Amino acid sequence: MVTDPNAVGPSGKRIKPYLIDLESTNGTYVNGERIPSSRYYEVKVGDAIKFGYSSREYVMMSEDMADDTNAEEENS
């Protein structure tokens, strides 16, 4: 958890997600770029993550984005 200073009011806490590739043979990719092995890589909202040569892609979402997606599905 990271403390964010806030100029307007009290500071807040938030979680900053990180990804690490444990020296895999085929690598880990964020937004099409291979990330370095054995190093923490900060993942940001909207980043697309792929593991090795898998065709599956995972997108980092925030709670707000998830709530918006659920609301759209309910309205359909």
All heavy atoms as a GROMACS GRO file, in nm:
protein
  593
    1MET      N    1   0.083  -0.115   0.000
    1MET     CA    2   0.000   0.000   0.000
    1MET      C    3   0.089   0.124   0.000
    1MET      O    4   0.192   0.127   0.065
    1MET     CB    5  -0.090  -0.001   0.122
    1MET     CG    6  -0.227   0.047   0.089
    1MET     SD    7  -0.338   0.050   0.229
    1MET     CE    8  -0.407  -0.111   0.220
    2VAL      N    9   0.050   0.224  -0.074
    2VAL     CA   10   0.126   0.347  -0.087
    2VAL      C   11   0.042   0.462  -0.036
    2VAL      O   12  -0.077   0.470  -0.062
    2VAL     CB   13   0.162   0.372  -0.235
    2VAL    CG1   14   0.235   0.502  -0.252
    2VAL    CG2   15   0.243   0.256  -0.290
    3THR      N   16   0.104   0.552   0.038
    3THR     CA   17   0.032   0.669   0.087
    3THR      C   18   0.047   0.780  -0.016
    3THR      O   19   0.158   0.815  -0.056
    3THR     CB   20   0.089   0.715   0.222
    3THR    OG1   21   0.078   0.608   0.314
    3THR    CG2   22   0.014   0.835   0.275
    4ASP      N   23  -0.066   0.833  -0.058
    4ASP     CA   24  -0.067   0.944  -0.154
    4ASP      C   25  -0.090   1.075  -0.081
    4ASP      O   26  -0.194   1.091  -0.018
    4ASP     CB   27  -0.181   0.926  -0.256
    4ASP     CG   28  -0.139   0.844  -0.375
    4ASP    OD1   29  -0.018   0.834  -0.400
    4ASP    OD2   30  -0.228   0.793  -0.443
    5PRO      N   31   0.004   1.168  -0.090
    5PRO     CA   32  -0.025   1.298  -0.031
    5PRO      C   33  -0.131   1.370  -0.114
    5PRO      O   34  -0.133   1.358  -0.236
    5PRO     CB   35   0.110   1.371  -0.038
    5PRO     CG   36   0.186   1.302  -0.143
    5PRO     CD   37   0.134   1.160  -0.150
    6ASN      N   38  -0.219   1.440  -0.048
    6ASN     CA   39  -0.327   1.509  -0.118
    6ASN      C   40  -0.323   1.655  -0.077
    6ASN      O   41  -0.331   1.688   0.040
    6ASN     CB   42  -0.461   1.445  -0.079
    6ASN     CG   43  -0.576   1.498  -0.160
    6ASN    OD1   44  -0.566   1.601  -0.224
    6ASN    ND2   45  -0.686   1.427  -0.157
    7ALA      N   46  -0.309   1.744  -0.174
    7ALA     CA   47  -0.298   1.887  -0.146
    7ALA      C   48  -0.427   1.945  -0.091
    7ALA      O   49  -0.426   2.043  -0.020
    7ALA     CB   50  -0.256   1.961  -0.272
    8VAL      N   51  -0.539   1.883  -0.124
    8VAL     CA   52  -0.669   1.936  -0.084
    8VAL      C   53  -0.712   1.890   0.054
    8VAL      O   54  -0.770   1.965   0.131
    8VAL     CB   55  -0.777   1.897  -0.189
    8VAL    CG1   56  -0.912   1.947  -0.148
    8VAL    CG2   57  -0.738   1.948  -0.325
    9GLY      N   58  -0.683   1.766   0.088
    9GLY     CA   59  -0.730   1.711   0.215
    9GLY      C   60  -0.633   1.610   0.269
    9GLY      O   61  -0.514   1.613   0.238
   10PRO      N   62  -0.683   1.519   0.350
   10PRO     CA   63  -0.595   1.418   0.410
   10PRO      C   64  -0.540   1.322   0.305
   10PRO      O   65  -0.600   1.305   0.198
   10PRO     CB   66  -0.687   1.345   0.508
   10PRO     CG   67  -0.824   1.369   0.457
   10PRO     CD   68  -0.822   1.503   0.388
   11SER      N   69  -0.426   1.265   0.337
   11SER     CA   70  -0.366   1.171   0.242
   11SER      C   71  -0.446   1.042   0.240
   11SER      O   72  -0.511   1.006   0.337
   11SER     CB   73  -0.221   1.143   0.279
   11SER     OG   74  -0.213   1.083   0.405
   12GLY      N   75  -0.443   0.974   0.128
   12GLY     CA   76  -0.515   0.848   0.113
   12GLY      C   77  -0.418   0.735   0.086
   12GLY      O   78  -0.303   0.757   0.054
   13LYS      N   79  -0.467   0.613   0.097
   13LYS     CA   80  -0.384   0.497   0.069
   13LYS      C   81  -0.443   0.424  -0.051
   13LYS      O   82  -0.564   0.418  -0.067
   13LYS     CB   83  -0.378   0.405   0.189
   13LYS     CG   84  -0.303   0.466   0.305
   13LYS     CD   85  -0.284   0.368   0.416
   13LYS     CE   86  -0.204   0.436   0.526
   13LYS     NZ   87  -0.170   0.343   0.632
   14ARG      N   88  -0.356   0.372  -0.133
   14ARG     CA   89  -0.400   0.295  -0.248
   14ARG      C   90  -0.300   0.184  -0.274
   14ARG      O   91  -0.187   0.190  -0.229
   14ARG     CB   92  -0.417   0.383  -0.372
   14ARG     CG   93  -0.290   0.443  -0.423
   14ARG     CD   94  -0.317   0.538  -0.540
   14ARG     NE   95  -0.193   0.600  -0.581
   14ARG     CZ   96  -0.122   0.564  -0.687
   14ARG    NH1   97  -0.165   0.468  -0.764
   14ARG    NH2   98  -0.011   0.626  -0.716
   15ILE      N   99  -0.344   0.085  -0.345
   15ILE     CA  100  -0.258  -0.028  -0.379
   15ILE      C  101  -0.202  -0.007  -0.518
   15ILE      O  102  -0.275   0.027  -0.611
   15ILE     CB  103  -0.339  -0.159  -0.372
   15ILE    CG1  104  -0.383  -0.183  -0.228
   15ILE    CG2  105  -0.258  -0.276  -0.425
   15ILE    CD1  106  -0.476  -0.300  -0.211
   16LYS      N  107  -0.071  -0.027  -0.532
   16LYS     CA  108  -0.006  -0.017  -0.662
   16LYS      C  109   0.032  -0.159  -0.705
   16LYS      O  110   0.117  -0.221  -0.641
   16LYS     CB  111   0.118   0.072  -0.654
   16LYS     CG  112   0.086   0.217  -0.625
   16LYS     CD  113   0.210   0.300  -0.604
   16LYS     CE  114   0.270   0.337  -0.736
   16LYS     NZ  115   0.382   0.432  -0.720
   17PRO      N  116  -0.030  -0.211  -0.810
   17PRO     CA  117   0.002  -0.349  -0.852
   17PRO      C  118   0.134  -0.358  -0.929
   17PRO      O  119   0.168  -0.269  -1.007
   17PRO     CB  120  -0.116  -0.385  -0.943
   17PRO     CG  121  -0.165  -0.255  -0.994
   17PRO     CD  122  -0.137  -0.154  -0.888
   18TYR      N  123   0.207  -0.464  -0.902
   18TYR     CA  124   0.332  -0.492  -0.971
   18TYR      C  125   0.329  -0.632  -1.030
   18TYR      O  126   0.257  -0.719  -0.982
   18TYR     CB  127   0.450  -0.481  -0.875
   18TYR     CG  128   0.485  -0.340  -0.837
   18TYR    CD1  129   0.420  -0.276  -0.733
   18TYR    CD2  130   0.581  -0.269  -0.908
   18TYR    CE1  131   0.450  -0.145  -0.698
   18TYR    CE2  132   0.612  -0.138  -0.875
   18TYR     CZ  133   0.546  -0.078  -0.769
   18TYR     OH  134   0.576   0.051  -0.736
   19LEU      N  135   0.409  -0.652  -1.134
   19LEU     CA  136   0.419  -0.779  -1.203
   19LEU      C  137   0.567  -0.815  -1.207
   19LEU      O  138   0.652  -0.727  -1.221
   19LEU     CB  139   0.364  -0.762  -1.345
   19LEU     CG  140   0.360  -0.879  -1.440
   19LEU    CD1  141   0.260  -0.983  -1.388
   19LEU    CD2  142   0.318  -0.833  -1.578
   20ILE      N  143   0.599  -0.942  -1.194
   20ILE     CA  144   0.738  -0.986  -1.204
   20ILE      C  145   0.743  -1.112  -1.290
   20ILE      O  146   0.661  -1.202  -1.276
   20ILE     CB  147   0.800  -1.009  -1.064
   20ILE    CG1  148   0.948  -1.037  -1.076
   20ILE    CG2  149   0.727  -1.117  -0.988
   20ILE    CD1  150   1.022  -1.035  -0.943
   21ASP      N  151   0.838  -1.115  -1.382
   21ASP     CA  152   0.862  -1.234  -1.463
   21ASP      C  153   0.972  -1.313  -1.395
   21ASP      O  154   1.082  -1.263  -1.376
   21ASP     CB  155   0.905  -1.194  -1.605
   21ASP     CG  156   0.933  -1.316  -1.689
   21ASP    OD1  157   0.837  -1.369  -1.746
   21ASP    OD2  158   1.050  -1.358  -1.699
   22LEU      N  159   0.942  -1.435  -1.356
   22LEU     CA  160   1.038  -1.517  -1.282
   22LEU      C  161   1.127  -1.596  -1.378
   22LEU      O  162   1.137  -1.718  -1.372
   22LEU     CB  163   0.964  -1.610  -1.185
   22LEU     CG  164   0.883  -1.536  -1.078
   22LEU    CD1  165   0.802  -1.636  -0.995
   22LEU    CD2  166   0.974  -1.455  -0.989
   23GLU      N  167   1.194  -1.522  -1.467
   23GLU     CA  168   1.288  -1.579  -1.564
   23GLU      C  169   1.225  -1.688  -1.650
   23GLU      O  170   1.285  -1.792  -1.676
   23GLU     CB  171   1.413  -1.628  -1.493
   23GLU     CG  172   1.486  -1.517  -1.421
   23GLU     CD  173   1.613  -1.562  -1.350
   23GLU    OE1  174   1.659  -1.676  -1.373
   23GLU    OE2  175   1.664  -1.483  -1.271
   24SER      N  176   1.101  -1.663  -1.694
   24SER     CA  177   1.032  -1.761  -1.779
   24SER      C  178   1.099  -1.767  -1.916
   24SER      O  179   1.160  -1.670  -1.961
   24SER     CB  180   0.885  -1.724  -1.794
   24SER     OG  181   0.870  -1.601  -1.860
   25THR      N  182   1.086  -1.880  -1.980
   25THR     CA  183   1.148  -1.900  -2.111
   25THR      C  184   1.089  -1.808  -2.217
   25THR      O  185   1.162  -1.750  -2.298
   25THR     CB  186   1.129  -2.046  -2.155
   25THR    OG1  187   1.187  -2.131  -2.057
   25THR    CG2  188   1.194  -2.072  -2.290
   26ASN      N  189   0.957  -1.793  -2.217
   26ASN     CA  190   0.890  -1.716  -2.322
   26ASN      C  191   0.857  -1.573  -2.284
   26ASN      O  192   0.800  -1.499  -2.363
   26ASN     CB  193   0.764  -1.790  -2.367
   26ASN     CG  194   0.798  -1.926  -2.425
   26ASN    OD1  195   0.895  -1.940  -2.499
   26ASN    ND2  196   0.722  -2.026  -2.389
   27GLY      N  197   0.888  -1.531  -2.163
   27GLY     CA  198   0.874  -1.392  -2.123
   27GLY      C  199   0.732  -1.350  -2.088
   27GLY      O  200   0.636  -1.423  -2.105
   28THR      N  201   0.724  -1.229  -2.036
   28THR     CA  202   0.598  -1.165  -2.002
   28THR      C  203   0.598  -1.031  -2.072
   28THR      O  204   0.699  -0.961  -2.074
   28THR     CB  205   0.587  -1.146  -1.849
   28THR    OG1  206   0.598  -1.275  -1.787
   28THR    CG2  207   0.456  -1.081  -1.811
   29TYR      N  208   0.483  -0.994  -2.130
   29TYR     CA  209   0.474  -0.873  -2.210
   29TYR      C  210   0.369  -0.778  -2.155
   29TYR      O  211   0.260  -0.821  -2.118
   29TYR     CB  212   0.438  -0.909  -2.355
   29TYR     CG  213   0.545  -0.993  -2.422
   29TYR    CD1  214   0.551  -1.130  -2.401
   29TYR    CD2  215   0.640  -0.934  -2.504
   29TYR    CE1  216   0.650  -1.207  -2.460
   29TYR    CE2  217   0.739  -1.010  -2.564
   29TYR     CZ  218   0.744  -1.146  -2.542
   29TYR     OH  219   0.842  -1.221  -2.600
   30VAL      N  220   0.402  -0.651  -2.150
   30VAL     CA  221   0.308  -0.546  -2.112
   30VAL      C  222   0.301  -0.449  -2.228
   30VAL      O  223   0.403  -0.393  -2.269
   30VAL     CB  224   0.350  -0.476  -1.981
   30VAL    CG1  225   0.255  -0.361  -1.950
   30VAL    CG2  226   0.355  -0.573  -1.865
   31ASN      N  227   0.181  -0.433  -2.284
   31ASN     CA  228   0.160  -0.346  -2.400
   31ASN      C  229   0.254  -0.381  -2.516
   31ASN      O  230   0.307  -0.294  -2.583
   31ASN     CB  231   0.174  -0.199  -2.362
   31ASN     CG  232   0.073  -0.159  -2.257
   31ASN    OD1  233  -0.040  -0.207  -2.256
   31ASN    ND2  234   0.113  -0.073  -2.166
   32GLY      N  235   0.277  -0.510  -2.536
   32GLY     CA  236   0.359  -0.557  -2.647
   32GLY      C  237   0.509  -0.552  -2.624
   32GLY      O  238   0.586  -0.598  -2.708
   33GLU      N  239   0.553  -0.500  -2.511
   33GLU     CA  240   0.696  -0.491  -2.480
   33GLU      C  241   0.731  -0.596  -2.375
   33GLU      O  242   0.663  -0.607  -2.273
   33GLU     CB  243   0.729  -0.352  -2.424
   33GLU     CG  244   0.698  -0.237  -2.517
   33GLU     CD  245   0.804  -0.221  -2.625
   33GLU    OE1  246   0.922  -0.247  -2.596
   33GLU    OE2  247   0.767  -0.182  -2.737
   34ARG      N  248   0.838  -0.669  -2.399
   34ARG     CA  249   0.882  -0.769  -2.302
   34ARG      C  250   0.938  -0.698  -2.179
   34ARG      O  251   1.018  -0.606  -2.192
   34ARG     CB  252   0.987  -0.861  -2.363
   34ARG     CG  253   1.023  -0.976  -2.272
   34ARG     CD  254   1.109  -1.077  -2.342
   34ARG     NE  255   1.138  -1.188  -2.251
   34ARG     CZ  256   1.176  -1.306  -2.291
   34ARG    NH1  257   1.192  -1.330  -2.420
   34ARG    NH2  258   1.201  -1.400  -2.204
   35ILE      N  259   0.895  -0.741  -2.061
   35ILE     CA  260   0.946  -0.679  -1.939
   35ILE      C  261   1.071  -0.752  -1.894
   35ILE      O  262   1.087  -0.872  -1.921
   35ILE     CB  263   0.840  -0.675  -1.827
   35ILE    CG1  264   0.802  -0.814  -1.780
   35ILE    CG2  265   0.718  -0.596  -1.870
   35ILE    CD1  266   0.718  -0.815  -1.653
   36PRO      N  267   1.162  -0.685  -1.825
   36PRO     CA  268   1.285  -0.750  -1.778
   36PRO      C  269   1.254  -0.860  -1.676
   36PRO      O  270   1.162  -0.846  -1.596
   36PRO     CB  271   1.364  -0.638  -1.711
   36PRO     CG  272   1.297  -0.510  -1.748
   36PRO     CD  273   1.158  -0.544  -1.791
   37SER      N  274   1.332  -0.966  -1.679
   37SER     CA  275   1.315  -1.076  -1.584
   37SER      C  276   1.363  -1.035  -1.446
   37SER      O  277   1.454  -0.952  -1.433
   37SER     CB  278   1.397  -1.198  -1.628
   37SER     OG  279   1.348  -1.246  -1.750
   38SER      N  280   1.302  -1.094  -1.344
   38SER     CA  281   1.343  -1.078  -1.204
   38SER      C  282   1.341  -0.934  -1.156
   38SER      O  283   1.418  -0.897  -1.068
   38SER     CB  284   1.482  -1.137  -1.182
   38SER     OG  285   1.481  -1.273  -1.214
   39ARG      N  286   1.256  -0.851  -1.215
   39ARG     CA  287   1.240  -0.713  -1.171
   39ARG      C  288   1.093  -0.682  -1.158
   39ARG      O  289   1.012  -0.724  -1.240
   39ARG     CB  290   1.302  -0.616  -1.272
   39ARG     CG  291   1.450  -0.631  -1.284
   39ARG     CD  292   1.504  -0.505  -1.334
   39ARG     NE  293   1.640  -0.493  -1.287
   39ARG     CZ  294   1.714  -0.390  -1.311
   39ARG    NH1  295   1.664  -0.291  -1.378
   39ARG    NH2  296   1.836  -0.385  -1.267
   40TYR      N  297   1.059  -0.604  -1.057
   40TYR     CA  298   0.920  -0.563  -1.041
   40TYR      C  299   0.887  -0.459  -1.146
   40TYR      O  300   0.966  -0.369  -1.173
   40TYR     CB  301   0.896  -0.506  -0.901
   40TYR     CG  302   0.895  -0.611  -0.794
   40TYR    CD1  303   1.007  -0.632  -0.714
   40TYR    CD2  304   0.783  -0.689  -0.774
   40TYR    CE1  305   1.006  -0.730  -0.616
   40TYR    CE2  306   0.781  -0.787  -0.676
   40TYR     CZ  307   0.893  -0.806  -0.598
   40TYR     OH  308   0.892  -0.903  -0.501
   41TYR      N  309   0.770  -0.473  -1.207
   41TYR     CA  310   0.723  -0.381  -1.311
   41TYR      C  311   0.586  -0.330  -1.267
   41TYR      O  312   0.493  -0.409  -1.247
   41TYR     CB  313   0.714  -0.454  -1.445
   41TYR     CG  314   0.679  -0.364  -1.560
   41TYR    CD1  315   0.779  -0.304  -1.635
   41TYR    CD2  316   0.546  -0.340  -1.594
   41TYR    CE1  317   0.747  -0.221  -1.741
   41TYR    CE2  318   0.514  -0.256  -1.698
   41TYR     CZ  319   0.614  -0.198  -1.772
   41TYR     OH  320   0.582  -0.114  -1.876
   42GLU      N  321   0.573  -0.198  -1.251
   42GLU     CA  322   0.445  -0.142  -1.209
   42GLU      C  323   0.344  -0.149  -1.323
   42GLU      O  324   0.373  -0.108  -1.435
   42GLU     CB  325   0.461   0.003  -1.165
   42GLU     CG  326   0.332   0.062  -1.112
   42GLU     CD  327   0.346   0.207  -1.066
   42GLU    OE1  328   0.458   0.258  -1.059
   42GLU    OE2  329   0.241   0.267  -1.039
   43VAL      N  330   0.229  -0.206  -1.294
   43VAL     CA  331   0.123  -0.218  -1.394
   43VAL      C  332   0.022  -0.106  -1.370
   43VAL      O  333  -0.018  -0.081  -1.257
   43VAL     CB  334   0.053  -0.356  -1.382
   43VAL    CG1  335  -0.052  -0.371  -1.490
   43VAL    CG2  336   0.155  -0.467  -1.391
   44LYS      N  337  -0.014  -0.039  -1.478
   44LYS     CA  338  -0.107   0.074  -1.468
   44LYS      C  339  -0.242   0.037  -1.530
   44LYS      O  340  -0.250  -0.055  -1.611
   44LYS     CB  341  -0.048   0.195  -1.538
   44LYS     CG  342   0.083   0.241  -1.473
   44LYS     CD  343   0.141   0.360  -1.546
   44LYS     CE  344   0.264   0.411  -1.475
   44LYS     NZ  345   0.384   0.338  -1.500
   45VAL      N  346  -0.345   0.110  -1.494
   45VAL     CA  347  -0.479   0.087  -1.548
   45VAL      C  348  -0.472   0.099  -1.700
   45VAL      O  349  -0.414   0.192  -1.754
   45VAL     CB  350  -0.579   0.189  -1.489
   45VAL    CG1  351  -0.714   0.177  -1.559
   45VAL    CG2  352  -0.595   0.168  -1.341
   46GLY      N  353  -0.529   0.001  -1.768
   46GLY     CA  354  -0.532   0.001  -1.914
   46GLY      C  355  -0.419  -0.079  -1.977
   46GLY      O  356  -0.420  -0.104  -2.097
   47ASP      N  357  -0.318  -0.121  -1.898
   47ASP     CA  358  -0.208  -0.200  -1.952
   47ASP      C  359  -0.259  -0.337  -1.995
   47ASP      O  360  -0.339  -0.400  -1.926
   47ASP     CB  361  -0.097  -0.219  -1.849
   47ASP     CG  362  -0.007  -0.098  -1.835
   47ASP    OD1  363  -0.017  -0.006  -1.918
   47ASP    OD2  364   0.076  -0.096  -1.741
   48ALA      N  365  -0.210  -0.384  -2.109
   48ALA     CA  366  -0.244  -0.517  -2.161
   48ALA      C  367  -0.127  -0.611  -2.130
   48ALA      O  368  -0.012  -0.581  -2.163
   48ALA     CB  369  -0.269  -0.511  -2.311
   49ILE      N  370  -0.156  -0.724  -2.066
   49ILE     CA  371  -0.054  -0.818  -2.022
   49ILE      C  372  -0.070  -0.950  -2.097
   49ILE      O  373  -0.181  -1.001  -2.110
   49ILE     CB  374  -0.066  -0.843  -1.870
   49ILE    CG1  375  -0.056  -0.711  -1.795
   49ILE    CG2  376   0.038  -0.942  -1.822
   49ILE    CD1  377  -0.106  -0.718  -1.653
   50LYS      N  378   0.042  -1.003  -2.147
   50LYS     CA  379   0.043  -1.134  -2.212
   50LYS      C  380   0.156  -1.216  -2.152
   50LYS      O  381   0.262  -1.164  -2.121
   50LYS     CB  382   0.066  -1.122  -2.363
   50LYS     CG  383  -0.056  -1.073  -2.438
   50LYS     CD  384  -0.031  -1.066  -2.586
   50LYS     CE  385  -0.043  -1.204  -2.645
   50LYS     NZ  386  -0.042  -1.204  -2.791
   51PHE      N  387   0.131  -1.345  -2.137
   51PHE     CA  388   0.230  -1.436  -2.083
   51PHE      C  389   0.281  -1.526  -2.194
   51PHE      O  390   0.205  -1.605  -2.252
   51PHE     CB  391   0.171  -1.518  -1.968
   51PHE     CG  392   0.121  -1.432  -1.855
   51PHE    CD1  393  -0.014  -1.406  -1.841
   51PHE    CD2  394   0.209  -1.375  -1.765
   51PHE    CE1  395  -0.060  -1.326  -1.737
   51PHE    CE2  396   0.165  -1.295  -1.662
   51PHE     CZ  397   0.030  -1.270  -1.648
   52GLY      N  398   0.409  -1.514  -2.224
   52GLY     CA  399   0.471  -1.597  -2.326
   52GLY      C  400   0.404  -1.579  -2.462
   52GLY      O  401   0.371  -1.468  -2.501
   53TYR      N  402   0.382  -1.691  -2.531
   53TYR     CA  403   0.323  -1.687  -2.664
   53TYR      C  404   0.173  -1.712  -2.661
   53TYR      O  405   0.112  -1.742  -2.764
   53TYR     CB  406   0.391  -1.788  -2.756
   53TYR     CG  407   0.538  -1.758  -2.777
   53TYR    CD1  408   0.636  -1.847  -2.735
   53TYR    CD2  409   0.577  -1.639  -2.834
   53TYR    CE1  410   0.770  -1.819  -2.752
   53TYR    CE2  411   0.712  -1.610  -2.852
   53TYR     CZ  412   0.807  -1.699  -2.811
   53TYR     OH  413   0.940  -1.670  -2.828
   54SER      N  414   0.114  -1.700  -2.544
   54SER     CA  415  -0.030  -1.721  -2.531
   54SER      C  416  -0.105  -1.618  -2.614
   54SER      O  417  -0.063  -1.504  -2.629
   54SER     CB  418  -0.072  -1.707  -2.384
   54SER     OG  419  -0.213  -1.710  -2.373
   55SER      N  420  -0.217  -1.659  -2.670
   55SER     CA  421  -0.300  -1.565  -2.746
   55SER      C  422  -0.391  -1.484  -2.654
   55SER      O  423  -0.454  -1.388  -2.698
   55SER     CB  424  -0.385  -1.641  -2.849
   55SER     OG  425  -0.470  -1.732  -2.781
   56ARG      N  426  -0.396  -1.522  -2.527
   56ARG     CA  427  -0.481  -1.449  -2.432
   56ARG      C  428  -0.413  -1.322  -2.385
   56ARG      O  429  -0.293  -1.319  -2.362
   56ARG     CB  430  -0.513  -1.537  -2.312
   56ARG     CG  431  -0.598  -1.654  -2.351
   56ARG     CD  432  -0.635  -1.736  -2.234
   56ARG     NE  433  -0.716  -1.848  -2.281
   56ARG     CZ  434  -0.769  -1.937  -2.202
   56ARG    NH1  435  -0.752  -1.929  -2.073
   56ARG    NH2  436  -0.841  -2.034  -2.252
   57GLU      N  437  -0.493  -1.219  -2.371
   57GLU     CA  438  -0.444  -1.090  -2.325
   57GLU      C  439  -0.530  -1.046  -2.207
   57GLU      O  440  -0.652  -1.057  -2.210
   57GLU     CB  441  -0.456  -0.989  -2.439
   57GLU     CG  442  -0.387  -0.858  -2.413
   57GLU     CD  443  -0.386  -0.772  -2.538
   57GLU    OE1  444  -0.493  -0.716  -2.570
   57GLU    OE2  445  -0.281  -0.763  -2.602
   58TYR      N  446  -0.466  -0.997  -2.103
   58TYR     CA  447  -0.535  -0.953  -1.982
   58TYR      C  448  -0.516  -0.803  -1.970
   58TYR      O  449  -0.405  -0.753  -1.989
   58TYR     CB  450  -0.478  -1.025  -1.860
   58TYR     CG  451  -0.486  -1.176  -1.873
   58TYR    CD1  452  -0.383  -1.248  -1.932
   58TYR    CD2  453  -0.598  -1.243  -1.829
   58TYR    CE1  454  -0.392  -1.386  -1.946
   58TYR    CE2  455  -0.608  -1.381  -1.842
   58TYR     CZ  456  -0.504  -1.451  -1.901
   58TYR     OH  457  -0.514  -1.587  -1.915
   59VAL      N  458  -0.622  -0.731  -1.938
   59VAL     CA  459  -0.616  -0.586  -1.927
   59VAL      C  460  -0.637  -0.547  -1.781
   59VAL      O  461  -0.733  -0.590  -1.717
   59VAL     CB  462  -0.722  -0.519  -2.018
   59VAL    CG1  463  -0.719  -0.368  -2.002
   59VAL    CG2  464  -0.700  -0.558  -2.163
   60MET      N  465  -0.546  -0.464  -1.730
   60MET     CA  466  -0.558  -0.415  -1.592
   60MET      C  467  -0.670  -0.313  -1.586
   60MET      O  468  -0.673  -0.218  -1.663
   60MET     CB  469  -0.426  -0.351  -1.549
   60MET     CG  470  -0.432  -0.293  -1.410
   60MET     SD  471  -0.472  -0.412  -1.282
   60MET     CE  472  -0.316  -0.491  -1.258
   61MET      N  473  -0.764  -0.338  -1.496
   61MET     CA  474  -0.879  -0.248  -1.480
   61MET      C  475  -0.883  -0.196  -1.337
   61MET      O  476  -0.836  -0.261  -1.246
   61MET     CB  477  -1.009  -0.323  -1.511
   61MET     CG  478  -1.019  -0.369  -1.654
   61MET     SD  479  -1.169  -0.463  -1.686
   61MET     CE  480  -1.293  -0.339  -1.662
   62SER      N  481  -0.943  -0.080  -1.319
   62SER     CA  482  -0.966  -0.027  -1.185
   62SER      C  483  -1.106  -0.068  -1.140
   62SER      O  484  -1.187  -0.115  -1.220
   62SER     CB  485  -0.954   0.125  -1.186
   62SER     OG  486  -1.061   0.182  -1.257
   63GLU      N  487  -1.135  -0.048  -1.013
   63GLU     CA  488  -1.269  -0.079  -0.963
   63GLU      C  489  -1.374   0.004  -1.035
   63GLU      O  490  -1.483  -0.044  -1.063
   63GLU     CB  491  -1.277  -0.055  -0.813
   63GLU     CG  492  -1.204  -0.157  -0.732
   63GLU     CD  493  -1.219  -0.134  -0.583
   63GLU    OE1  494  -1.318  -0.070  -0.542
   63GLU    OE2  495  -1.133  -0.181  -0.510
   64ASP      N  496  -1.341   0.130  -1.064
   64ASP     CA  497  -1.435   0.217  -1.134
   64ASP      C  498  -1.468   0.162  -1.272
   64ASP      O  499  -1.583   0.163  -1.314
   64ASP     CB  500  -1.380   0.359  -1.148
   64ASP     CG  501  -1.360   0.426  -1.013
   64ASP    OD1  502  -1.431   0.389  -0.917
   64ASP    OD2  503  -1.273   0.514  -1.005
   65MET      N  504  -1.367   0.113  -1.343
   65MET     CA  505  -1.390   0.056  -1.476
   65MET      C  506  -1.476  -0.068  -1.466
   65MET      O  507  -1.564  -0.090  -1.548
   65MET     CB  508  -1.257   0.024  -1.544
   65MET     CG  509  -1.177   0.146  -1.583
   65MET     SD  510  -1.015   0.102  -1.648
   65MET     CE  511  -1.060   0.036  -1.807
   66ALA      N  512  -1.451  -0.151  -1.365
   66ALA     CA  513  -1.529  -0.274  -1.347
   66ALA      C  514  -1.674  -0.240  -1.318
   66ALA      O  515  -1.766  -0.303  -1.369
   66ALA     CB  516  -1.469  -0.358  -1.237
   67ASP      N  517  -1.698  -0.138  -1.234
   67ASP     CA  518  -1.834  -0.096  -1.202
   67ASP      C  519  -1.906  -0.046  -1.327
   67ASP      O  520  -2.022  -0.076  -1.350
   67ASP     CB  521  -1.834   0.014  -1.096
   67ASP     CG  522  -1.791  -0.039  -0.959
   67ASP    OD1  523  -1.795  -0.162  -0.938
   67ASP    OD2  524  -1.753   0.044  -0.875
   68ASP      N  525  -1.834   0.031  -1.412
   68ASP     CA  526  -1.893   0.081  -1.536
   68ASP      C  527  -1.928  -0.033  -1.630
   68ASP      O  528  -2.033  -0.034  -1.694
   68ASP     CB  529  -1.797   0.177  -1.607
   68ASP     CG  530  -1.779   0.308  -1.531
   68ASP    OD1  531  -1.862   0.337  -1.442
   68ASP    OD2  532  -1.682   0.380  -1.562
   69THR      N  533  -1.840  -0.134  -1.639
   69THR     CA  534  -1.865  -0.249  -1.726
   69THR      C  535  -1.986  -0.327  -1.678
   69THR      O  536  -2.071  -0.367  -1.758
   69THR     CB  537  -1.740  -0.340  -1.728
   69THR    OG1  538  -1.628  -0.264  -1.773
   69THR    CG2  539  -1.761  -0.458  -1.821
   70ASN      N  540  -1.997  -0.348  -1.546
   70ASN     CA  541  -2.112  -0.420  -1.492
   70ASN      C  542  -2.241  -0.344  -1.517
   70ASN      O  543  -2.344  -0.404  -1.548
   70ASN     CB  544  -2.094  -0.445  -1.342
   70ASN     CG  545  -1.985  -0.547  -1.314
   70ASN    OD1  546  -1.952  -0.627  -1.400
   70ASN    ND2  547  -1.929  -0.541  -1.195
   71ALA      N  548  -2.239  -0.212  -1.505
   71ALA     CA  549  -2.359  -0.130  -1.528
   71ALA      C  550  -2.401  -0.139  -1.674
   71ALA      O  551  -2.520  -0.148  -1.705
   71ALA     CB  552  -2.332   0.015  -1.489
   72GLU      N  553  -2.305  -0.139  -1.766
   72GLU     CA  554  -2.337  -0.150  -1.908
   72GLU      C  555  -2.401  -0.285  -1.939
   72GLU      O  556  -2.494  -0.295  -2.017
   72GLU     CB  557  -2.210  -0.131  -1.992
   72GLU     CG  558  -2.162   0.013  -1.997
   72GLU     CD  559  -2.032   0.026  -2.074
   72GLU    OE1  560  -1.990  -0.070  -2.140
   72GLU    OE2  561  -1.973   0.134  -2.068
   73GLU      N  562  -2.348  -0.393  -1.877
   73GLU     CA  563  -2.403  -0.526  -1.900
   73GLU      C  564  -2.545  -0.537  -1.846
   73GLU      O  565  -2.630  -0.600  -1.907
   73GLU     CB  566  -2.314  -0.632  -1.834
   73GLU     CG  567  -2.181  -0.651  -1.904
   73GLU     CD  568  -2.089  -0.747  -1.831
   73GLU    OE1  569  -2.128  -0.798  -1.724
   73GLU    OE2  570  -1.979  -0.770  -1.881
   74GLU      N  571  -2.572  -0.473  -1.732
   74GLU     CA  572  -2.707  -0.477  -1.674
   74GLU      C  573  -2.806  -0.399  -1.760
   74GLU      O  574  -2.923  -0.434  -1.766
   74GLU     CB  575  -2.703  -0.420  -1.531
   74GLU     CG  576  -2.634  -0.512  -1.434
   74GLU     CD  577  -2.618  -0.450  -1.296
   74GLU    OE1  578  -2.669  -0.337  -1.275
   74GLU    OE2  579  -2.556  -0.514  -1.210
   75ASN      N  580  -2.760  -0.294  -1.826
   75ASN     CA  581  -2.848  -0.211  -1.909
   75ASN      C  582  -2.873  -0.272  -2.046
   75ASN      O  583  -2.962  -0.228  -2.118
   75ASN     CB  584  -2.791  -0.070  -1.924
   75ASN     CG  585  -2.794   0.007  -1.795
   75ASN    OD1  586  -2.878  -0.019  -1.707
   75ASN    ND2  587  -2.703   0.103  -1.779
   76SER      N  588  -2.798  -0.372  -2.083
   76SER     CA  589  -2.814  -0.434  -2.216
   76SER      C  590  -2.930  -0.529  -2.220
   76SER      O  591  -2.974  -0.588  -2.132
   76SER     CB  592  -2.686  -0.510  -2.254
   76SER     OG  593  -2.579  -0.422  -2.265
   0.00000   0.00000   0.00000
